[in-house]
Amino acid sequence: MSIITTTNIVEAKSISVVDLMQGKNELILIHSKQRYVLRITRNGKLILTK
């Protein structure tokens, strides 16, 4: 006997890093009263630190 289930998949909102960073290499994010820093490295990688 097999059980088939369905899940509602909600598409996540997408935003380009270029639009998000607005020409900067660092962005401060606040989540649950915590401060996070999103950085673009010299190699073009993203790093999120607390």
CNS distance restraints for C-alpha pairs under 8 A (distance, minus, plus):
assign (resid  15 and name CA) (resid  19 and name CA) 6.81 0.50 0.50
assign (resid  15 and name CA) (resid  20 and name CA) 6.71 0.50 0.50
assign (resid  16 and name CA) (resid  20 and name CA) 6.17 0.50 0.50
assign (resid  17 and name CA) (resid  21 and name CA) 5.86 0.50 0.50
assign (resid  18 and name CA) (resid  22 and name CA) 5.90 0.50 0.50
assign (resid  18 and name CA) (resid  23 and name CA) 6.76 0.50 0.50
assign (resid  21 and name CA) (resid  25 and name CA) 6.77 0.50 0.50
assign (resid  21 and name CA) (resid  26 and name CA) 7.04 0.50 0.50
assign (resid  21 and name CA) (resid  27 and name CA) 6.37 0.50 0.50
assign (resid  25 and name CA) (resid  39 and name CA) 5.60 0.50 0.50
assign (resid  25 and name CA) (resid  40 and name CA) 5.18 0.50 0.50
assign (resid  25 and name CA) (resid  41 and name CA) 7.63 0.50 0.50
assign (resid  26 and name CA) (resid  37 and name CA) 6.72 0.50 0.50
assign (resid  26 and name CA) (resid  38 and name CA) 5.64 0.50 0.50
assign (resid  26 and name CA) (resid  39 and name CA) 4.48 0.50 0.50
assign (resid  26 and name CA) (resid  40 and name CA) 6.60 0.50 0.50
assign (resid  27 and name CA) (resid  37 and name CA) 5.69 0.50 0.50
assign (resid  27 and name CA) (resid  38 and name CA) 5.11 0.50 0.50
assign (resid  27 and name CA) (resid  39 and name CA) 6.51 0.50 0.50
assign (resid  28 and name CA) (resid  35 and name CA) 6.76 0.50 0.50
assign (resid  28 and name CA) (resid  36 and name CA) 5.73 0.50 0.50
assign (resid  28 and name CA) (resid  37 and name CA) 4.62 0.50 0.50
assign (resid  28 and name CA) (resid  38 and name CA) 6.33 0.50 0.50
assign (resid  29 and name CA) (resid  35 and name CA) 5.84 0.50 0.50
assign (resid  29 and name CA) (resid  36 and name CA) 5.02 0.50 0.50
assign (resid  29 and name CA) (resid  37 and name CA) 6.10 0.50 0.50
assign (resid  29 and name CA) (resid  38 and name CA) 7.32 0.50 0.50
assign (resid  30 and name CA) (resid  34 and name CA) 5.50 0.50 0.50
assign (resid  30 and name CA) (resid  35 and name CA) 4.76 0.50 0.50
assign (resid  30 and name CA) (resid  36 and name CA) 6.21 0.50 0.50
assign (resid  31 and name CA) (resid  35 and name CA) 6.62 0.50 0.50
assign (resid  31 and name CA) (resid  36 and name CA) 7.59 0.50 0.50
assign (resid  34 and name CA) (resid  50 and name CA) 7.71 0.50 0.50
assign (resid  35 and name CA) (resid  50 and name CA) 6.21 0.50 0.50
assign (resid  36 and name CA) (resid  48 and name CA) 6.68 0.50 0.50
assign (resid  36 and name CA) (resid  49 and name CA) 5.58 0.50 0.50
assign (resid  36 and name CA) (resid  50 and name CA) 4.47 0.50 0.50
assign (resid  37 and name CA) (resid  47 and name CA) 7.97 0.50 0.50
assign (resid  37 and name CA) (resid  48 and name CA) 5.62 0.50 0.50
assign (resid  37 and name CA) (resid  49 and name CA) 5.30 0.50 0.50
assign (resid  37 and name CA) (resid  50 and name CA) 6.34 0.50 0.50
assign (resid  38 and name CA) (resid  46 and name CA) 6.83 0.50 0.50
assign (resid  38 and name CA) (resid  47 and name CA) 5.68 0.50 0.50
assign (resid  38 and name CA) (resid  48 and name CA) 4.48 0.50 0.50
assign (resid  38 and name CA) (resid  49 and name CA) 6.62 0.50 0.50
assign (resid  39 and name CA) (resid  46 and name CA) 5.65 0.50 0.50
assign (resid  39 and name CA) (resid  47 and name CA) 5.21 0.50 0.50
assign (resid  39 and name CA) (resid  48 and name CA) 6.45 0.50 0.50
assign (resid  40 and name CA) (resid  44 and name CA) 5.64 0.50 0.50
assign (resid  40 and name CA) (resid  45 and name CA) 5.52 0.50 0.50
assign (resid  40 and name CA) (resid  46 and name CA) 4.78 0.50 0.50
assign (resid  40 and name CA) (resid  47 and name CA) 6.50 0.50 0.50
assign (resid  41 and name CA) (resid  45 and name CA) 5.25 0.50 0.50
assign (resid  41 and name CA) (resid  46 and name CA) 6.39 0.50 0.50
assign (resid  41 and name CA) (resid  47 and name CA) 7.33 0.50 0.50
